[in-house]
Amino acid sequence: MKDSDGTPNVILRLSKSFLVMAIAFFATLVAFGNVTDYDSNFAFVQHVFSMDTIFPEASIKYRAIDTPWMHHAGYLFIILLEALTALLCWVGGFKLLANRNAPAIEFNKSKGVAIAGLTLGFLTWQVGFMSMGGEWFGMWMSESWNGVPSAFRIFMTMLGVLIYLALPETDLE
């Protein structure tokens, strides 16, 4: 979209760039927190995998994973996905920023890395936390280790940014 003087709508493009970078900042803080405060956040994964705080009468407890190395492997995988989400969103956000004055076709082409980062972030929180943690491991039943509301808030925010970013730019004559 162009402004009335025929130039690309830089404000809209800056908005898209900075929203992607905001997600990058969030994912960076989450990954950093999980690395620097490993034990506190590891306890969350451990309790979810062990299913030790879900309803006592729940018939899904056979899904529990009580093997400590698998708790660590799962947690490290989560940290890797969060860090990769951050990296892709940082690279994508700066790529968008660098192309803010480019023709619409070029700006649209520069969205790929940001879209990949936002998609990975969405999948991490929706599949990892909401589906696997919430439904498979019954995290929603836990009064003390329920991350479903937070995961929902996070992946919906990412989805909103992803939808906004995916809206194509056009150079109107």
Number of C-alpha atoms within 10 A of each C-alpha: 18 17 12 9 7 11 14 22 19 17 11 15 20 18 16 24 25 17 20 29 24 18 24 28 16 16 24 21 15 16 22 15 14 19 14 11 11 16 12 11 14 18 14 17 20 22 22 28 24 20 27 17 16 22 16 10 7 11 8 14 17 10 13 16 16 14 11 12 9 13 21 15 11 17 20 16 13 19 22 13 21 25 20 20 27 29 20 24 31 25 17 25 28 19 18 30 21 14 21 23 16 16 16 20 12 14 22 18 12 21 20 16 20 31 21 17 28 29 18 21 28 22 19 21 26 21 17 18 26 25 18 16 23 22 15 19 25 25 27 20 18 17 11 12 19 22 19 21 12 13 22 16 13 18 22 15 14 24 17 13 18 21 11 13 23 15 10 13 19 15 14 12 6
